[in-house]
Amino acid sequence: MMEFVEHRQVMVLGGGPAGFTAALYTARADLKPLLVTGMTLYGQASQTHLIENFPGFPKGVGGTELGQLIEEQARHFGAEVVFDVVTSVNLEQRPFEVCLSSGKYTADCLIICMGADSRRLDVPGEREFTGKGVSFCATCDGWFFKDKDIHIVGGGDSALEEALFLTRFARSVTIIHRRDALRAGAILENRARNNPKVKFLWNAVVKEILGSEKIEELLVEDTVTGEQKRISTEGVFVSIGHNPNTTLFEGQLKITPAGTLDVDRQLQTSVEGVFAAGEIADPYFKQVVTSAGMGAAAAISATKYLENLEK
Ligand SMILES: Cc1cc2nc3c(=O)[nH]c(=O)nc-3n(C[C@H](O)[C@H](O)[C@H](O)COP(=O)(O)OP(=O)(O)OC[C@H]3O[C@@H](n4cnc5c(N)ncnc54)[C@H](O)[C@@H]3O)c2cc1C
């Protein structure tokens, strides 16, 4: 049987930019938050060696380094951090119940910051060349592809938006799509088709990413004929979707059609006292600074909620 550990006023679930910022704010409100990191300490940001668009760092900052700095700041004000994974929650009882692999906690208030995972192609070379030509975020990395001939995999709205954004930097952007028609809206499609920098490679899937120090070629397969060929590239953006980590909350919290936790303007979910911040609740912005900002906002809402509970 799982051992009871302890009760907390507030628990922060997730150790990315949103989670550590929520921990910082609730710690400064003297709520002694407990943050559960999950498997990826510092979240997706830890996968990139240089973040150039987080304010206050004119020369950029490493993703892990930024995470460490926010953690240090949160701990300084009394946040506690536990390296464990949330395995289940019960939001029907008060206080809420949170099970980790090491034990059980109860909490008056929760801030869920469990982020999202970009869908991967799962082909050889993808992991090896991530950060060396393979990217999952045009806003983050577009700048690095000035005057390059690059590719983007996907056929939905986000893929087209990212392709159009990338034309600001790249010499050409070829959209690789598994079918012969896009899934994106008509306006975006027209914009892409009319942009002289955008090209299309229809009925094609990437089977392998090849290179030496950095990416050089893609092995693509024709989905109709099965024929394979190698094409040169200087970069590939994977834009085939995002999976917010909401599985634990299915049936307990309302989820939007985009797959994120449904939150109101105060970042409260469909259950009073349960707040959410960062990519688990944000289908649009998906940045370190916006996730951290949501973490701060959710923590302010959580603090007000707890103040009202005490009255
Ligand atoms: C390769 C890459 C490069 C990027 N570059 C940039 C950039 O240059 N600039 C920029 O602004 N953005 C960048 N981003 C996007 C940015 O990293 C994300 O928007 C941001 O990290 C989202 O923060 P988050 O806290 O909402 O979630 P995440 O960073 O996704 O963190 C989620 C946290 O939840 C934890 N978690 C998940 N499941 C559980 C569980 N069951 N129990 C407990 N904890 C759990 C994870 O361990 C993790 O700590 C990049 C993303 C990637 C993938």
The ligand as an SDF file (V2000), in Angstrom:
LIG
                    3D

 53 58  0  0  0  0  0  0  0  0999 V2000
   14.2490   21.5480  -29.0080 C   0  0  0  0  0  0  0  0  0  0  0  0
   13.4240   22.6960  -28.4830 C   0  0  0  0  0  0  0  0  0  0  0  0
   13.9410   23.9880  -28.5550 C   0  0  0  0  0  0  0  0  0  0  0  0
   13.1970   25.0470  -28.0560 C   0  0  0  0  0  0  0  0  0  0  0  0
   13.7490   26.3010  -28.1510 N   0  0  0  0  0  0  0  0  0  0  0  0
   13.0690   27.3480  -27.6230 C   0  0  0  0  0  0  0  0  0  0  0  0
   13.6220   28.6690  -27.6740 C   0  0  0  0  0  0  0  0  0  0  0  0
   14.7260   28.8870  -28.1900 O   0  0  0  0  0  0  0  0  0  0  0  0
   12.8780   29.6750  -27.1440 N   0  0  0  0  0  0  0  0  0  0  0  0
   11.6410   29.4870  -26.5880 C   0  0  0  0  0  0  0  0  0  0  0  0
   11.0410   30.4360  -26.0890 O   0  0  0  0  0  0  0  0  0  0  0  0
   11.0810   28.2510  -26.5530 N   0  0  0  0  0  0  0  0  0  0  0  0
   11.7610   27.1910  -27.0530 C   0  0  0  0  0  0  0  0  0  0  0  0
   11.1920   25.9350  -27.0380 N   0  0  0  0  0  0  0  0  0  0  0  0
    9.8480   25.7910  -26.4720 C   0  0  0  0  0  0  0  0  0  0  0  0
    9.9090   25.8030  -24.9320 C   0  0  0  0  0  0  0  0  0  0  0  0
   10.9350   24.9260  -24.4950 O   0  0  0  0  0  0  0  0  0  0  0  0
    8.5620   25.4120  -24.3440 C   0  0  0  0  0  0  0  0  0  0  0  0
    7.5700   26.3150  -24.7940 O   0  0  0  0  0  0  0  0  0  0  0  0
    8.5740   25.4600  -22.8190 C   0  0  0  0  0  0  0  0  0  0  0  0
    9.5910   24.6330  -22.2820 O   0  0  0  0  0  0  0  0  0  0  0  0
    7.2350   25.0100  -22.2440 C   0  0  0  0  0  0  0  0  0  0  0  0
    7.3210   25.0840  -20.8580 O   0  0  0  0  0  0  0  0  0  0  0  0
    6.3340   24.2800  -19.8930 P   0  0  0  0  0  0  0  0  0  0  0  0
    6.8460   24.5270  -18.5240 O   0  0  0  0  0  0  0  0  0  0  0  0
    4.9330   24.6250  -20.1920 O   0  0  0  0  0  0  0  0  0  0  0  0
    6.4630   22.7380  -20.2700 O   0  0  0  0  0  0  0  0  0  0  0  0
    7.6930   21.7690  -20.5600 P   0  0  0  0  0  0  0  0  0  0  0  0
    8.9230   22.4960  -20.8510 O   0  0  0  0  0  0  0  0  0  0  0  0
    7.1460   20.8050  -21.5690 O   0  0  0  0  0  0  0  0  0  0  0  0
    7.8990   21.0220  -19.1560 O   0  0  0  0  0  0  0  0  0  0  0  0
    6.9870   20.0920  -18.6820 C   0  0  0  0  0  0  0  0  0  0  0  0
    7.4510   19.5580  -17.3580 C   0  0  0  0  0  0  0  0  0  0  0  0
    6.4400   18.6730  -16.8620 O   0  0  0  0  0  0  0  0  0  0  0  0
    7.0580   17.5060  -16.3710 C   0  0  0  0  0  0  0  0  0  0  0  0
    6.1140   16.3930  -16.3870 N   0  0  0  0  0  0  0  0  0  0  0  0
    5.5320   15.7850  -17.4480 C   0  0  0  0  0  0  0  0  0  0  0  0
    4.8050   14.7290  -17.0240 N   0  0  0  0  0  0  0  0  0  0  0  0
    4.9080   14.7010  -15.6720 C   0  0  0  0  0  0  0  0  0  0  0  0
    4.4050   13.8490  -14.6460 C   0  0  0  0  0  0  0  0  0  0  0  0
    3.6300   12.8010  -14.9090 N   0  0  0  0  0  0  0  0  0  0  0  0
    4.7350   14.1050  -13.3540 N   0  0  0  0  0  0  0  0  0  0  0  0
    5.5020   15.1810  -13.0280 C   0  0  0  0  0  0  0  0  0  0  0  0
    6.0160   16.0210  -13.9630 N   0  0  0  0  0  0  0  0  0  0  0  0
    5.7410   15.7630  -15.2570 C   0  0  0  0  0  0  0  0  0  0  0  0
    8.2650   17.3080  -17.2810 C   0  0  0  0  0  0  0  0  0  0  0  0
    9.2430   16.4770  -16.6280 O   0  0  0  0  0  0  0  0  0  0  0  0
    8.7470   18.7430  -17.4360 C   0  0  0  0  0  0  0  0  0  0  0  0
    9.5940   19.0860  -16.3540 O   0  0  0  0  0  0  0  0  0  0  0  0
   11.9030   24.8390  -27.5090 C   0  0  0  0  0  0  0  0  0  0  0  0
   11.3700   23.5610  -27.4570 C   0  0  0  0  0  0  0  0  0  0  0  0
   12.1150   22.4840  -27.9220 C   0  0  0  0  0  0  0  0  0  0  0  0
   11.5310   21.0880  -27.8690 C   0  0  0  0  0  0  0  0  0  0  0  0
  1  2  1  0
  2  3  1  0
  2 52  2  0
  3  4  2  0
  4  5  1  0
  4 50  1  0
  5  6  2  0
  6  7  1  0
  6 13  1  0
  7  8  2  0
  7  9  1  0
  9 10  1  0
 10 11  2  0
 10 12  1  0
 12 13  2  0
 13 14  1  0
 14 15  1  0
 14 50  1  0
 15 16  1  0
 16 17  1  0
 16 18  1  0
 18 19  1  0
 18 20  1  0
 20 21  1  0
 20 22  1  0
 22 23  1  0
 23 24  1  0
 24 25  2  0
 24 26  1  0
 24 27  1  0
 27 28  1  0
 28 29  2  0
 28 30  1  0
 28 31  1  0
 31 32  1  0
 32 33  1  0
 33 34  1  0
 33 48  1  0
 34 35  1  0
 35 36  1  0
 35 46  1  0
 36 37  1  0
 36 45  1  0
 37 38  2  0
 38 39  1  0
 39 40  1  0
 39 45  2  0
 40 41  1  0
 40 42  2  0
 42 43  1  0
 43 44  2  0
 44 45  1  0
 46 47  1  0
 46 48  1  0
 48 49  1  0
 50 51  2  0
 51 52  1  0
 52 53  1  0
M  END
$$$$
